[in-house]
Structure formats: structure tokens, C-alpha cells
Amino acid sequence: LISSLKLVSVCQSWKSVSCTYSEAVMVYLAKVSICFFLSLIQAGIATRQESDNAESIEMDSEQEDMNDGPVYPVGAGFESASLAEIDVDSNSSRVEDVECFCMKPYVYADLDDEDVNPRDCTGHGNDRNRCDNICQRKGKVVHFEGKTQTLSFCGGDEGQGYQEGKSECQCFDGADTYEAHDNKKKAQKLYQKGKISNPNTLWMVSVAANFGGKRNPEKNLKDCYEECPRICHQRHLVTAGCAYPTYL
């Protein structure tokens, strides 16, 4: 009898241990499942945020393009046709503003550079060597807001600002960028899909910021040269330059 009682006691103890062990395993598996589920949710949120950011950049670019008007190349066969499509008086009140333009990455753009002292390039020294004046002498201009303007910035070939190392005057060449075979092909596809209203524009550039806080347009240009590369970088875009009228 005693042996039988001992056996029952051992079995009950083993059953209790087994049950406790099973409960511990179940708790552990539940925790693992919850962690895995939460990680999937976090990954989904991150992916959605990246998608929303990309869509936001595109929407911002489209909205800004509608507000400021398209940018047209200047060159043989462009000038007269482009001017005919622009409302010259629509933005006359904004002549002192300087727009910072960014462009979509992985799209060919021709930037014509010239070595120049960063102080002169940004308008803090010899104005003759200020970047927009260099670009104007080179004939690197576009049509924007009914005016002939330069798109320029002081920095590196990859769009970085002049504060980050070697700096050159970078002139956006609208005519050569427009004429690039891949860009013209892409423009036609975008036009056919209704993404752009006119394939004869520089569709790859868009306004990212506007500098109009100073009464002197040259001071607005200096502010743009200072901030534009950083703004484009934050948007995961490439710097195209600061728009400045050739007659100022």
C-alpha cells in the first residue's frame, strides 16, 4: 500500500511538473508570437511612411509647379514657342522672390561648372563672379514666370552645398537637359499618362522653397545659395539651383 501511495505521489508530482513546463512553454511561445506580430506591424508602418513620404514629395512638386508655373528650356527652337505659352504678368508681384529648385534623382541633368572662389560664387565678394552672373555669361538660362532666368548654385557635382568641401559654380543647362534622349522619351510617357500637361517643359525640376523675406533680391539669392542644397537633400532630391532673373 505504501508503495502504491508513493507511486501515486510521484505521478502526481510529475504531472504537476509537466503541466507547469507546458504552461511555461505556452507563455514563451505566446511572447514570441506577439513580438513577431509587433515587428510585422512596425515594418508595415515604416514601409507605409516611406511610401507616404515619396507620394508627398511628388504631390508637393506637382502643387508647387501649378503655383509657380512650368520651367521651359531656352535655345534653338524653344524661345518663341515657350514665351507664347507663359502668362508674363501672372507673377510680376514676385520679382524679388528667389526659388530653390530641386530635381528628381536618377534623371539626367546637365550641370555646367566653373571653378570660382566660394565667397565670390555666393555673392559675398566680387559680384562679377557671382554664380548667376557666370551662368548668364555662359548662356545657361531657362524661362520661368515669364522671365529669362538662371538656375545656379555653389557646390559640388553631386548637388552638395559649398560648405561641404570643394565648391564650384554649377549652372543648370536647360537646353541640353531637355534634349537628352532619355529625358524626351520619359517626357512623352509622362504626357501620355497625364502626369504632365506639356512634354516641352523641364518636368524634372520643381520648386522646393521660396526665399522672399528680404527687400533686396540679391540678399534673397544669397539666402537661397546658403539653404537650397540642404533643402533638396532633406527631400531626397538633387539640387538644380536658385532661379534668378537675368536683368537684376
N, C-alpha and C positions, 0 to 999 in steps of 0.2 A: 504493500500500500504506500509505504514511504517512497519507494522507488517510483511509483506511479505519480505521486504528488510532485516529486522532483522533476519528472519528465514534463508534466503539465506546466510547472513553473518555468522551466527552460523554454518551452514552446511559446508560452505567453510573452516571455522576455524577448525572444527572437522576433515574435510577431510585432511587438511594440517597436523594437529597433528597426525592423523592416518598414513599418508604417512611417516612422519618423524619417528614415532615409528617403522614402518615396516622397514625402512631403517636402523635404529639402531640395530634392531633385526638381520637383514641380515648381517650387518657388524660384529656383535658379533659372529654369527654362523660361518661366514667365518673365523674369527680369531681362533675359537675353532677347526674348521676342519683343518686349517693349522698347528696349534700346535700339534694336534693328528697325522697328517701325518708326521710331522717332528720327533715326538717321535718314530714312527714306523721305520723311516729311521735310526735314531740313534741306536735303538735296533738291527736292522738288521746289521748295521756296526759293532757294538760291538760283536754280535754273529759271524760274519764273521772273525773278528780279532782273536777271541778266537780259532776258527777253524783253521785259518791260523797259529797261534802260535803252536797249537798242531801238525799240519802237519809239521811245520818247525822243531820242536823237533825231530819228527820221521825221517825226511829226514836228519837232521844233524847227528843223531845217525847212520843211515844207511851209510852215506857217511864216517863218521869217522871210522866205523867198517871196511869199504872197504880199507881205507887208512892204518889203523894200524893193521889189521888182527884180527881174532876172538880170544876169550879167551876160553881156554879149562880147564876143571876140572882136578885135579891130584888126583889119588887114585887107588885102585884096579881095574884093567881092563881099565884104562884111559890112563896111561902114554905112553905106547908104541904106541898105536893107534893114540894118539894126535900128538906125535912128528913126525910121518910119514907124517902127513898132513900139516906140517908147513915148510915154506921156512926159514931155520935157518939164512941164510945170508942176507935176504932181507932188514932187518932194522938194520944191525950191526953198521951203522954210527950214530945211535940214542941212543947209550947205556947210555949217560948221561941224556937223557930226562926222565922226570917223568910224567906219565899220570895220570890225575884225572878221575876216573870212577864214573859215576852215574848209578843208576838202576831205572827201571820203577816202579812206585808206585803200590801198591796192588798186588805185586808179592812176594811170599815167598822167603826170603833170610836168610841164617844162618850167623849171626854175633857173633863170639866168643869173649867175652870181658874179660878184666883183669884190676883190679884197679892198677893205676900207677900215679905217680906224673906228672902233665901236662908238666912240664919243661923237665923231662926225656923222656916222651912219644913223644914229638915233636922234640927231638934231640938237645935240648939246655942244657942238663945235662949229666947224665950217659948214654952213648951210649948202654950199655948192655940192658937198659930198654927202649930204643927207640922202638916205636911200631912195626916197621917192623921186628926188631930182636926178639921181643916177639912172633910175629906171626910165624916167621921161626922156632923157637924152638918148637912151638906147632904143626908144620907140616901143617899150614894153607897156602897152596900155590896154584898157578894156573900156566898154561903155557900161555905165551903171548910173541909175537915177537920172538919165538924160544927159549925163556929162561924161567927158573923157577923163578917166581916172587911172592911176597906177595902183597895182596891188603889190605891196612890198613889205618885207620885214627884215630885221637884222638878226642873223643867227646862222645855224648850221644847215647842211644839205638835207638833213632828215627832219627839219622843222623845229629843232630845239632853239630856245632863246639865246640871245647874245651873252647872257650871264653864265651860260653853261660850258663855255670853252671858246674854241675858235669861232670867230664871228665874221660873216660876210654879208654884204648887201644882197638880198635874194629878191629878184624881180620875177613875178609870175607872168609867163608868156602865154597870154590867152589864145593867140592865133595858132601857135604850134601845138598847144594842148588840145584845142578844138580839132585841128587837122589830123591828130593821131588816129590811125585806122581803127584801133580797138575802141577808142572813145566814140567815134562816129557810129560804129556798129552798135555799141551799147546804147547810144542816144536814140537810135531808131527803134530798138527793142523797148526801151522805156516809153517812148512816144506811142508805140503801137499798143502797149498795155495800159495807156492812160496815166502813167506815173508822172510824166512831164507834159506841159502844154505846147512846148516848142522844142524841136530837136536841134535848133540852131543856136542854142544858148550854152553857156558854160555850166551845165547842170551839176557838175561835180563839186562846185563850191557853194557855200551858204553862209549867211551872216550868223555869227555866234555871239557877238556882243557889239554894243554901240557906245562910243565914247563922245559925249557931247556936254560934259559938265563944265568945260572951260569956255570962256568967251572967245579966246584966241584959238582958231582951228589948228595952229601949229602945236599948241600945248595938248590938244586932244590927240594929235598924231603921236606925240611923244608918249602919252599915256598908253596908246594902242601898241606902240612898239614895245613898251615895257611888259604889257599883260597878255597880248594876243597869243604868243606861243604856249603859255601856261594854260590858257583857257581851252585852246584846241586839244592840248594833251589830256586835260581832265575829261574831255568829251570822247576820248579815244579817236580823235580825228587828227589830220595833218594840217599844219599851218599853211595857209595860202597867202595871207598878208593883210595889210591895212589899206583900205581904199582911201585915196586922196586925190582930189581934182587937180588936173594939170595946170589950171590957171591961178591957183593960190600960191 
